[in-house]
Amino acid sequence: MAEQCQQFNNIKKIITMNLPKVVTESIKAQNNFDSTSYANCFTETAVVFDEGKTHNGRKEIERWIDEANKKYQATMKALEYSEIEHTLKTEVSGTFPGSPITMTYHYEFEDGLIQSLKIV
């Protein structure tokens, strides 16, 4: 019974999570290993901070995610989103040590696209 309650609560979280469309699109692109679609979720001048490195602009972001896809084959599952702080807590699984792990994505948006993303 407790397991059924937990499953219900997990489903309820996903249903009630109000993700911005561009975040939903980026998750779908990530899980399909579609680097071009992923990069198209960002503005031309966007910045990504990940693993101590900074990636500037859509073209560089596409190269970064393509390399990461090949190296880690990471997929992500949304766990919790804060509309106030624009943060997404995720479970990320892939071919890296310790998989799966929980990561937090900090977003800034501009004109319906991602302008800044910091992954911690």
N, C-alpha and C positions, 0 to 999 in steps of 0.2 A: 504494500500500500504506500509506504514512504517513497519507494522508487517511482510509482505512478504519479505521486504529487510532485516530485522533483521534475519529471518529464513534462508535466503540465505547466509548471512554472517556467521551464526553459522555453516551451512553445509560446507561452504568454509574453515573455520578454521579446522574442523575435517579432511577434505580431504587433506589439505595441511600440516597438522601436521605430522612430520616425527619422529614417536616414535621408539625408539630402540625395536627390537623384544621382548626382555626380559621384557620390560615395558608393551607392549601389552599383553604378556602372563600373567603377574602378575595381570593386570586389569581383564582379563578374569577369572582367577582363583579366584580372590576376589569376582567378581560378581556372581560366581557359588558356593561360600562358600567352595571352595576346598583347604583346608589348606595344604595338601601335595603338590599339584601342585604349590601353591603359594610359599611354602618354597623351592621348587626345582628351583625357579628363582634366588636363592641366592647361593653364594659360601659357602663352608663348614665353613669358618671362618668369614662370614659376620657379620655385626653389624647393629642393628636397634635401633634408638632413637625415642621413642614415649611416650607421656604423662608423661614426666619426668623420664622415665625408659629406661634402656639399655638392649637389648636382644642380646646375643652373640651366634653365631653359628647357623647352619641350624636347628638343632633339637629344640633349644630354640625358634627360630623364628617360627617354626611350632606350638609349644605349645602356643605362644603368639597370633598368628593370629587365631588359633582355638578358644581360649578363647574370643578374640575380636569378632569373627564371632557369637558365641553363645550369647554374651552380647549385641552387637549392631546391628547385621544383616546389616552391612554397605555395600552399593554398591557405586561404584565410576564412575564418568564420566569425561573423560579427557577434559579440557578446553583449555589449552595452554601449549606448551612445548618449552623450551629453549635448543637448541642443544649446545650452548656455555656454559651455566651454569649447564646443566643437571638437570633442575628443571621442575616439572610437576605441574601445577595448576589444581585442580580437584574440582568437586562438589561431596560431599559425603553425601549420604542419609542413614538413618537407624533409629533405635529405641532409639535414644539419644536426649536429650533436644536441641532444636534449629535446628533440622534437617530440611532441608539440610544446610550444611555449606561448605565454600570454604577452602580447605587445600592445602598446597604446599609440595610436595615431593622432597627432595634434594637427588640426586643419585650420587654414585661413582660406576664405573663398572670395572670388571676384567674378561678377557677371555669370554666376552659375557654374564656374570652373574652380579647380583647386589652384590657389596662388602660392600656398606654402604648405608643406607637409614635413613634420618632424616625427620620426619613428623612434620610440624608446621602449 
